[in-house]
Amino acid sequence: MSTVAGVVLDTSKAAISGATVTIEGSQLIGGAQTTTSAADGTYRFPSLPPGVYHVTAAHAGLRPVRRSDIQVPAGATLTIDFELPVASVTDAITVSGRSPMVDVRSAAVPTRLDQDLLHNLPTPRTLHGLLNLVPGITANVSFGGSQESNEVLVEGTRTTDPAFQAPATRFNVNWVQEINIVALGAGAEHGGFTGASGSTILRSGSNRFSGLAEYWATRPGWLSNNTGALSEQLQETFNSRELLDWWDTSAQLGGPIVKDRLWFFGGVQRSRHNDRPAGFSGAGSRDERDLQVMAHLTAAVTPALRVDGFVEGGRRSVDGEYIGADTPFEVSNAVSGPQATWNVHATWTPGATTLVEIRNGGYTASSTSEPRKPNSRFSPAARYDSGLQVLTQGGWEYFVQDSAVNSTAGTITRYVTSGPGRSHEIKAGVEYETTRAISEFRYPGDRFYFDYFGEPDTVDIWGGVISHATTGRTVVFANDTWALNDRLTVTPGLRAERNRGSVPQKGQVFATNTLAPRLGVAWDVTGNHRTVARLHYGRYYDTIFSSRIMSADRTGLTPEVFALVVGPNDFVELFHNNNDVDAFAIDDHLRHSFVGQWVAGVERELAANLSVQAQYIRRRFDTFMGLIDTGSVYQPVTKRDPGPDGLAGTPDDGRMLDLFNRTNAGSPFLLYTNPPQAFNRYDAVQIVGRKRYARGWQMQASYTWSRNRGTVGNRWHVNAARNDLGSPGRFSDPNSYINAFGRAAFDPTHEIKLLGTWRAPWWGGFNTSAFYRYTTGQAWGRRATIRGLRQGQESIRIEPVGTRRLDAINKVDVRVEKTFAVRGAHRTAGLFLDILNVGNQGVPNSDTVNAVNEVSGARFGEPNAWLDPRTFRAGIRFGW
């Protein structure tokens, strides 16, 4: 919710007590709201949904003044002051169209994506993908955090899964009114992330019926080929992306059930995305189908009480999941599962100085990934050739995951003018969230073979695991927006969390308690609400990751044997894991992972609807939660680097490497703790310019310089004890710690983003929009598969990450739409054409994990993922 506040003065600058202030807007259910100014002339309208408003101030004997077209974004407090002149015989309301661009009362630096931008840009079609429009966020990596360490809320309801914080639900972008992305300077009400948090406001109905029907598609011949930069030999096997059937259709309708009292909004979306990704050759394709429906109700129970809620659900299926350069279609997976999300939210405003909110929401989701037929979870066994670097048999996994989240929260916001300083806006709240997660994982055929250039090498024999976990999180927070005077605001805050996790039979196994201080300062430099200097420090803790809590559930875990293959079904054991109760534990003194963040900057409104900001960002990840192995015993050993070709005894062999042999054949003991050598450092400088929509156009331009280094990288879900912090990982296997320090993979030194829309009125209207970005390529370094170790083969980092760089992404996406007026009020039709990657740039796609094959062998240095070629996407929509 947002706030409009200010002061009413006369022409002598004296405060006016008892002035009548009225705010109007089409999104205000219940009609216009009215308040009176206090003794010091101040007034407030809390609990405003985002939108465009008109504010009028009037007092007996003075001339009324009206401020029109005030654009109020989500979560902002806008200062709108009035100066009422003496009345005259020819009185008329004074109209002023300028509304503030800068929130001079806040030390936070949010980015807001409103409906005009979302509706007209050739943007990603997912909520998580939209975060990448924000300066400093690329590939879902936010300001140096782990990839996917972002929280996306819909009307306050969490939409990420409890295991890894991965996206768990899907919403049509057309249903969204606005997204408010916070990370830099976020107050104490925000938590559960070390990346960024996107708060999504859904569209609601109004007193007028309105709707939208849309269809867009890309045909097979509408893609170019952008692999010309590859060698002729590689082009024969590494194909450019192909589309077979790619379309999306949606419809939505909103309006009044009871005028000014009860509104509705609903929508349905259906899509099919059938393609052959870049690098994939052979028969088959990845065929994804999705159906989603949503309904949203908004009610004004009384003038002071508003209640709204939504339900959303759907089902997704994929045939050919994981296909790519290393996965032929016949060993790919089939994925399917339903999901549902809901939320109920009540807002009570007993007066202009008090706001009470109560919310309950959650989701359920289920997903099954299994080898596609005729393969199954039972046979044949999985087989991967680490020399040829391709899956040759079975499938990657059989994996089932069910999850559920439910949270109840209440907040109270109180505005007071007593005490030190000019005023306080104190917001305090409590939240209780529970999650449930059940997963089953196993190898097809209960075996995973590792071959080497066609020859059998080792095998992992394991019957898999079924695990359960529940978590509970209690949050208490308080935040104060303390106006010391008319120009200086201090925002102290504190967030306390009590985190608990349990598994069957053992009960509680995970317990952390956190205190997250926040302190910000905002200084209205010139006193005219157009320039603000900000300084903020905050500590931000990760959510609870149930994936590692589930590891404490040993009831459904089977023994595991790693063996050398000496013949068909003939093995020599290298070591084994009993996987019993004594093989895993969670540290009793575990500290919850967090990032410490400093932000300092200045923002200036240069002209009406135009602002620029510059800021420095410093983030320190000094406490991670990860796995160490205290049960395995290692001894030094030397092995030779086989060189880029992966074959020992050839001319490109490298130096001797100092490695480690595992000498005991018993079970490792994995401890979930805080690895003492785990850290990450992020520094960045940003310049951002924004032109708000006015006179037919809007724009955002940004440049970010950043550096991200440490012993822990930022690949997919690292902060959830995966990859670098998992097993095997940098702190559970000494071989993985070799060359651990370096640049993070997602460390774009330079990032330039330019996005905007322009509406031309000619011949019924044209809409033109574009999104340009330049991003330094992914950092990487060579690895090699070393054989002959007692524990079998291991992948060793020969070069630190950052030794090499992929080519930068340098592309632009454009949309052109021709609009037509249709008979009847508010009716329009549009034909649009998107051209994605206009320049047809062809480089490895640095937005994906492992964009290039880092491991020595037949495919060393070859791309695993490729930037999509120039693509044409056409569509039609009709709105009313």
C-alpha positions, 0 to 999 in steps of 0.5 A: 500500500502507498501513502499520500501526505503533505501540509496545507499552508496559506500564502504566508506559509502559515499552517492551515488547521481544519482544511478539507483534503479529498483524494479521488481515483478510479482504483479507490473502491468505496469512492473518494476519501476525505480528511481534514488537516491537523493543527500543524496543517498536515494531512495523510491518506494511508492505504492507497492502491497504486494508481493515478489520483487527484487531490483537492485541498479547500478551506473557507475563505481560501481558494481551493487547489487541485493537484491532478494526475498524481502517479502513486507507485506501490509502497511509496510515500509521496509528499504533496503540499498545498498553498491556498491563496485568498479567495476572490469573486472569480474563484476557480480551482487551480490545477497542477499536473506535476507529481513528485518523482522522488520519495524524500522520506525513504532511504530505500531505493526500489524499482517499480515496473508499472502496468504501462511498462509491463503491457508494452515492452517485449518483456519476459512473460514470468514474474521472476523474469521481470526482475531482470529489468532492474539495474543490477539484476541479471540472470536472476542474480541480484546484486551478487546474491546466489542465482534464484535467491530472490523472493517474489510475493503476490499480494504478500503471498510467497510464491517460491518453494521452501526447498531451494527458493525456486519459482513454484507458481506461475502468473500471467503478466497481464494480470499484474498492476505493478511490481515493486522490487526492493533490495537496496535499503529495504526496511524491516518489513522485508526479509527472507532473501539475500537477493531481491524481493519483488512485491506484485500487485494484481489488477482489480476490477473497478466501477467500469467493465473492462477486459483484454483478449490477447494472442501471440505466436511465433511460427517455425520460419520466424527464427534466424540462424545465429551460429555462424561464429562457430566452426564449420565442424561444430555447426554440423552438430550444434544447431541454432534454436528451432521453434515448432509450435510457440503460442500464448493466449489469454483473456481477462475481465473485470468490473463491478458486482456492486458499484463502489462496494464489490469488484471482480477481476478474473483471467485465463491463460493457455500456452504451448511452447514446443522447441528444439534448444540451441545445441540439440541435434537428433529427433524430438523436442521440448514440448511445454503446455501450461494452463492457468486461471485466476479470480480476484475480488475486492470489497469495501465492507465499510468506508474504513474496511477493505477486503480483497482476495484471490485464488489462482491455479493451473497445471504444467507439463513438459515432454523432453525436459533437459534436452540439449547438447549433453542430453538426447531426446530418448534419455530426456524426462517428462515433467508434470504437476499442478499448483494453486495459490491463494490470499485474503487481505483485510485493510482497516483504516480507523483514521488518517493516523492508523492503518491495520492489515491482516493477511493469510495466504499460501500455495500448494505445488506438486511436480513429477520428473521421470524418464520419458517412455519407454524408459522408466524409473526402474530401467534402464540404468542411467549412464553418462560419458564424462569424456564425451560429455553426454548422457547415453542411457536411461535418464538423469533422475526420477524426482517427485516434490510436493510442497505447501506454504501457509502464512498469516501476518498482521501489521499496524502502522501508526502516525504520531506527532508527539515525541522528539522530532516532527513526526513518527510513522511506526510500523510493527508487525508479526508473521507466522509461516509454515512450510511442508516439503516431501521429495523422492529422488532416485537414479533410473534403475537405481544406478548411475554409470560414469563412462570415459570415452566409451569405456566403463569406469565407475558406478553409483549404486543407490536406491534413492531417498524419500524425505520429509520436512516441515518448517515454522518461521515466526517474524516480529518487526518494527520500523520507524520513519522518523522525521526529525524536521521538514528535511531530515528523516531517519528510518531505524528498524529491527527484524527478529526471526525464530526459525525451526525445522523438523523431520519425522521421528526425530522432531526438531532438528534445525533452530536459528534465531536472527536479529536483522538491524536496519538503519537509514537516513534520507535528507531532502537536500533542497527542501523542495522535495526534488533532491534526496541523499540516502544512506542505509545499512541493513542485514538480510537473512536467507529464508529457511531452506527445507532441502537440507533439513530434509537431509536429516530425515534418514528413514527413507534413505537407502545405502549407497555404494561407489564402485569401479566397473570391471565387467558387466555387473562386476564391481570393486567397491571404492567406498560406501555410505551407510546413510544411517542416522549417524551420517548427517547432522545439523550443527547445534550452533548453526548461524543463519546465512545473511548478507550485510549491505550498505547503500549510499547515493543521491537522487535528483528530480531534474524536471517534471517526470525526469529523475537521475540517481547515483549510488554505491552498493557494498554487500558482504556475504560472510556467513553461509550455511553449507556442508562439510565432511568430517567423516572422510579421511584424505591424503595428498597425491599427485596426478597430471592434468590431462589437458584440454582434450581430457586424454592422458598421455597426449601433447597437451597434458598439463602440470602435475596437480596436488590432489587428495585421495580418500583413504577410508572406505566408510561413510562420510559424515556430513555436517550442515554448518557455517564453513569458516572459509566461505565468503563472497564480496560484492561492490557496485556503482550505479547511475540510473535515469528515469523518465516517467510516462508523460507526453506519450513516452517513458524511459529507464537508462542505467549503467552498473559497474560491479565486482563479485569475488570470493570462495563461494560463487553464485550459481543456481541455489548456492545459498541453499547448500547446493553446488559450492556449498553442497556435497560434493562441494568446496568445503566437503571435499578438499579437491573441490576447494582447489582454486576456489577463490575467484570471480563469481560466474555471474559477475558482469563487470559492466551492465547497461540497460535501456528500456522505454516506450513511445506512443505516436498519435498518428493514424489512430496510434502507434506504440513503439518500445525497446529493451537494450542491454549490454552485459559482460559475459559469464566468468569461467575456468577450465576443469578436468576429470581426474581418474585413478583416485581411490574414490573414483573420478573427480572433476578438478578446477584447473583454473580459478573462475574468472580466468576466462570470459565469454563474449558479452551479451549485446542485444536489443528487443523491439516491439511495434504495435498499431492500435485501432479505435473500435466503435464504442467507448474505451474499445481498442484493438492492436496488432503488434510485432516483436523483434527479439535480438534484432542484431541476431547476435550469436554468443553463448548465453551467459544468463544460463548456468554453465553456459560453456562446457568447462570440463576437459574432453571432447566438448571442452570450450563448446557452448552448452547454451546459446543466445536465441537468434533473431525471432519474430513474434506477432500478436493481436489484442482487443481491450475494452 
